[in-house]
Amino acid sequence: MILRDYQQAALDQILARMKATTHPLLATLSVGAGKSILITRLMQILDKVGMRSLCVTLNSELIRNNAQTYKDEGGKASIFCAGLEEMDCTHNAVFASPHSLVIALRKSEPISKVPFNLVIIDECHAVNHLNNNTMLMRIIHHYGMLGQSEGHKYRVLGMSGTPYREKANTIVGEDCFFKEEVCNVSASYLIDQGFLVRPYFGIPIIPGFDFSKLRIKSNGKFDEKQLAEVTNNQRLTKSIIDEVCHVVESCGRNGAFIFASTVKHAKEIMGYLGKSNAAIITGETPHAVRTEILHAARIGEIKYLVSVNALMVGVDCPIFDVCAWLRPTESLILFIQGIGRVLRLHPSKNDALVLDYAGNVERHGHIDDAIINEALRPKPVNQHEYCIPCYECGENNTVHARRCIGMPNNKRCDYYFEFKDCGQCGCPNDKVSRHCRQCDYELIDPNAKLKLIEPTYELHVISHEIKIEHDGRGQALVWFTRYKTASTYVNEHYTLGTQKGRNIFYASFVRKHVDKASSYYMKLNNFEMLNKMIKDVKMPYKLIVNSDGKIKKKEFL
């Protein structure tokens, strides 16, 4: 395959910087930029000079696609992924999943001793350099140390089309793991050059679901039970699906991705579509069935694909030209990835249509392109970001999460961001677990780490105050609450410059302290309404804090 001009330029830039420096590099490549072919060419260049390379990808479908592209280009590749039932590392180019690799490293299997010269992290926005116990960081450090001991060249290259964590700062820079961006192929460029179709955001006739009154949990996510209650409206769901089908059929569209809120919601949608030209894919769909469904969709036999967070990455179905959102998402990354599913070129389409029945466009700002520029602007310093998406269920987690907080099918998600292995059966466990969750083997001696109970202090509220500050985007409102004890003051504050910041403020403070809290939900960026709300704050109350001033508990008197 002949590389496009921008692909050749990107490859040249990557090679030049890899020769000139040893620090981790980032290649920003939008959906449709051709990451798989660039990965192939880069790994083939190393293979020809006898060097070995490892491409790590979180999604098994992407692993299969990347390896197949390498083979289609005449190379010999190994796949090391238990989910694909292949555990081979004999060739110089290896495509692997982090789960399988971490287990192999722990057991000192042959792949743990392979001195790779290059480790490529696909979808590298998942790398959390602040926690060395995460799977990706364990892999990176293992092969880095192996490279030093072997005395050979070792490089790390990250690739992503969404090089940020939600609306936080970029993942590249002096204080980040990736120190330098070597190329940037944006969706805007690809659209302007005719390599992606342009997305249009339709205005639905059906108003869609009203998620504005949903309770926001302390992690910045919608409450799952209330989410299910809102979408438990068969008449509205049917009306929306009828409209989607009408748009697809009457406007000559090829096919539509339909993103549902829950598995129950997805199954209900399937009931309105019928089984002749529609299919459902969830996290429980067997891999072989999923492959059959996607093949049928690519050749036009299936016109509607319904999913719950299962079609955001690793899905190449370029014939589809509509995506309909019947679920809200606080994850900007997932929103962009979902839209990206319909931007790929196909001879039978000229553009892509996005139908938003869940308020996502408004939630993430005005969108007139596939990439939301707002995402790259600095965030308020102390704003918590629930921005690490789980690649098994899609739930957002904080950078401090050890295990995914998602509850797919009413069961706790089994994905661990950091863990410790059971010395008896090898099962991953939370790092503070005393016994293995699978075999009950004792992981921690209960007498080994006894410590004194930490002293706490009571703080009583003094005042509430609203200030206007600059947060990098311009002026933003900041809510301050001040507490006093005999020896110290504590300021609890929330920055309200973004919708996410307001959601967290509403969940953490307004709902707990204000009567008729819901009446303020849509007005938290209004200075006059906040001044009025001060009078409605429930008083008095106190905080229980530790010696460092960290809030342990909040109580009303």
GULUM-921748 format. One record per residue (C-alpha): y negated, x, z. Coordinates in steps of 0.2 Angstrom, whole numbers, plus 2048, in hexadecimal, padded with zeros to 3 digits. Each point is the difference from the previous one (the first is absolute). Example, Ala and Ser with C-alpha at 12.3 -4.5 7.8 and 13.67 -1.06 7.14 Angstrom:
BEGIN
81683E827/7EF8067FD/
This chain:
BEGIN
800800800/7EF8077FB/7F480080F/7EF7F67FF/7F180B800/7FC7FC812/812803805/8008117F9/7F0804808/8067FA811/81080B7FE/7F680F7FB/7F47FD810/80F7FE80B/8098107FA/7F080A801/7FC7FB812/813803805/7FF8117FA/7EF804808/8037F8811/80D7FC80D/7F97F1809/8067EE7FD/7F87F87F0/7FD7EE7FB/8017F87EF/7F87EF7FF/8087F67F3/7FE7EE7FE/80D7F37FB/8048037EE/7FB8127FF/8118067FE/805808810/8128017FC/7FD80A7F0/7F580C809/80C80280D/80E8037F3/7F580D7F6/7FB809810/812801807/8078057EF/7F480F7FF/806806811/8127FD7FA/7FE80B7F1/7FB80F80B/80E7FD80C/7F67F880E/8057F0809/7F67F1804/8027F180B/7F87EF7FC/7FF7F4810/7FD7EE7FE/8017F280C/8067F37F4/8128017F8/7FA7F77F0/7F380E7FE/80D80D803/80B7F97F3/7F27FE7F3/7F9812803/8128077FF/8037F67F0/7F08067F8/805812804/8117FD7F7/7F87F77F1/7F68107FD/80F80A7FF/801807812/80E80080C/7FC7F8811/8087FC810/7FD7F180B/802801813/7FE7EE806/80D7F680A/7F87F07FA/8058057EE/811806806/7FC8127F9/7FF80F80B/7FF80E7F4/7F5810801/80980B7F3/7F28017F3/7EF809802/7F77EF7FF/8047F480E/7FA7EE803/8027FB812/7FC7F380D/7F9806811/80C7F680A/80F8087F8/7F7811801/7FC7FF812/8127FC804/80680E7F6/7F580C808/8067FB811/8128027FB/7FC8117F7/8077FA7F0/7FF80B7F1/7F07F97FA/7F8806810/8038127FA/7F97FE7EF/7F080B7FE/7F57F47F6/7F18077F8/7F67F07FE/8017F080A/7F87F17F8/7FB7F180B/7FF7F07F5/7F57F2808/7F980E80B/7F47F4809/80F7FE80C/7FE812807/7FA7FF811/7FB812804/7FB7FC812/8127FD805/80D80E7FC/80E7F5806/7FF7F47F0/80D8027F3/7F58077F3/7F880D80B/811805806/8068037EE/7F08097FB/80180C810/8128037FE/7FF8067EE/7F0809804/80880A80E/8108037F4/7F48077F3/7F880C80C/811806806/8068027EE/7F08097FB/7FD7F57F0/7F27F67FA/7FE7EE807/7F47F37FB/7FD7ED805/7F87F47F4/7FC7EE804/7FE7F27F3/7F87EF803/7F67F37F7/7F97FA811/7FB810809/7F97F8810/8067F780F/7F97EE7FE/7ED802802/801810809/7FA8117F9/8098087F1/81180A804/7F98107F9/7F480C808/7FE80E80C/8077F680F/80D7F77F6/8128067FB/7FB8017EE/7F280C7FE/7FB7FF7EE/8017F27F3/8058097EF/7FE7F17F5/7FB7EE800/8057F37F3/7F97F0805/8047EE7FB/7EE7FE7F9/80380F7F5/8117F97FA/7F97EF7FD/7F18077F6/80C80B7F6/80B7F27FC/80F80680A/7FF7F180C/7FB7EE7FD/7F17FA809/8037F480E/7F67F0802/7FF7F6810/8027ED7FC/7F87F2809/80E7F4806/7FD7EE7FF/80B7FD80F/7F680780F/80F809807/805803812/7F380180E/80580F80A/7EF801809/8057F9810/81080B802/80180A810/7FE8127FD/80C80A80B/7FA810809/80780A7F2/7F47F87F3/80E7F67F8/8027ED7FE/80B7F880D/8117FD7F7/8037EF808/7EF7F97FC/8028077EE/8107F67FE/7F77F1807/7F28017F3/80C8037F2/80B7F1806/7F77F57F4/80C7FA7F3/7F37F67F6/7F380E7FF/80E80D7FC/8067F57F2/7EF7FC7F9/7FD8137FF/8108047F8/7FD7F27F3/7EF8087FC/8078117FE/80E7F97F5/7F27F77F6/7F68107FE/80F80A7FA/8067F37F4/7F07F97F9/7F78117FE/80F8097F8/80380B80F/81080A800/805800813/7FA7FF812/803809810/7FE7F480E/7FD808811/8057F480E/7FC801813/8117FF807/8127FF7FA/8017EE804/7F07FE7F6/8088097F1/80F7F6801/7F67F0800/7F68067F0/8108047F7/8057ED803/7F17FB7F6/80380D7F2/8137FD7FD/80D80D7FC/7FF8007ED/7F280C7FE/7FB806812/80880B80D/7FC805812/801812807/7FF804812/80480F80B/8117F8802/8048007ED/80E80C7FC/7FB80E7F5/80C7FB7F2/7F97EF800/7EE806800/80480B7F1/8077F27F6/7F17F4804/7F380E7FB/80A8037F0/7FF7EE7FC/7EE7FF804/7FC80F7F4/8087F87F1/7F87EF803/80F7F6807/7F77FE811/7EE7FA800/7FD7FF813/80480D80D/7FD7FA812/80080D80E/7FA804812/7FA8127FF/80F8057F6/7F88037EF/7F180B804/8078117FB/80E8067F5/7FF7F17F5/7FC8037ED/7FF7EF7F7/7F28037F4/8037EF7F7/7F97F680F/7EE7FD7FF/7FC7F480F/801803813/7FD7F280C/7FD803812/8067F280C/7FF80C80F/7F2809809/801813802/7F680B80B/80780F7F7/7F48067F2/80E80C7FA/80C7F17FD/7F37F67F8/7FC80D7F3/8128047FD/8047ED7FE/7F27FF7F3/8068107F8/8117F77FB/7F77F77F2/7F580D7F9/80C80A7F6/7FF7FF7ED/80C7F47F6/7FE7FB7ED/7FF7EE805/7F280080C/7ED8057FF/7FB7FE812/8077FB812/7FC7F180A/7FF800813/8007EF809/7FC801812/8047F180B/7FF80A811/7EE807800/8058127FD/7F28037F4/7F37FA80C/80980980E/8008117F8/7EF7FF7F7/7FA7FB7EF/80C8077F3/7FD8037EE/80C80E7FD/812805806/7F980D80C/7F57FA80E/7F280D803/7FC7F9811/811808806/7FA8117FD/7F07FF80B/800807812/8067F480D/7F87FE811/80580E80C/8097F680D/8077F27F5/8137FE802/8098007F0/8107F67FE/8048087EF/8118097FF/80A7F37F6/813800804/8098037F0/80F7F5805/7F67F0805/7EE8037FC/7F97FD811/7F180B804/80180C80F/7F480B809/8008137FE/808801811/80F7F47FC/811807804/80A7F17F9/7FA7F37F4/7F97F0809/8057F47F2/80C7F2802/8087FC7F0/80C7F1801/7FB7FE813/809811803/7F7810805/7FE80C7F1/80C80F802/7F480D7F8/7FB80E80B/7F180B7FD/80580C80D/81080180A/80E80A809/8128007FA/80E7FC80C/80A80F803/8107F6800/7FF7F47F1/7F08067F7/7F77EF801/7ED801800/7F87FA810/7EF7FF807/7FB811807/7FE7F8812/8117F77FF/80B80480F/8107FA7F7/8057FF7EE/7FE7EE7F9/8108027F7/80D80980B/7F7800811/801813801/7F480680E/7F18087F7/7F580380F/805805812/7F77F380A/7FC80D80E/7FA80E7F5/7EE7FA7FD/7FB7F8810/7ED7FF802/7F37F980C/7F97EF7FC/7EF8027F8/7F17FA80A/7F67F27F9/7EE7F9804/7F77EF7FE/7F17FF7F4/7F57F1801/7F67FA7F1/7ED804800/7FA7FB7EF/8037FB7EE/7F48077F3/7FF8007EC/7F980F7F7/7FD8047EE/8078117FA/8048097F0/8138017FD/8008097EF/7FF7F07F6/7EE7FC806/7FB7F580F/80E7F980B/8007F6810/80880780F/8067F780F/7FE809811/8087FB811/7FB80A80F/80A801810/7FD809810/80980780F/7FA80A80E/8038117F7/7FF7FC7ED/7FA7F57F2/80B7FB7F1/7FA7F97EF/80C7F57F6/7F97FE7EF/8057F87EF/7F88047EF/7FE7F17F5/7FC8087F0/8107FB7F7/80B7F0800/80E80A808/7F480680E/7FB7EE803/8127FA800/80480C80D/7F17FC80B/8057ED7FE/812803806/7FC80D80E/7F07F8807/7FA7F07F9/8107F6802/802806812/7EE7FE806/7F77F27F6/8027EE801/8027F77EF/8038127F9/8057F97EF/7EF7FA7FD/7FA8127FF/80E8077F6/7F67FF7EF/7F0805808/803811808/7F58097F4/7F17F5805/7F480880D/7FA7EF806/8117F9802/80680F80B/7F07FE80B/8057EE802/812805804/7FB80B80E/7FB7F080A/8127F97FD/80980F806/80C7FB80E/7FB809810/80380980C/80E80B7FB/806812805/80A80E7F8/80E80B807/7FE8117F9/808811804/7F7810805/7FB8047EE/7F77F07FE/80E7F97F4/8027ED802/8117FB807/7FD7ED804/7F37F37FE/7FF7F280D/7F47F1803/7FA7FD812/
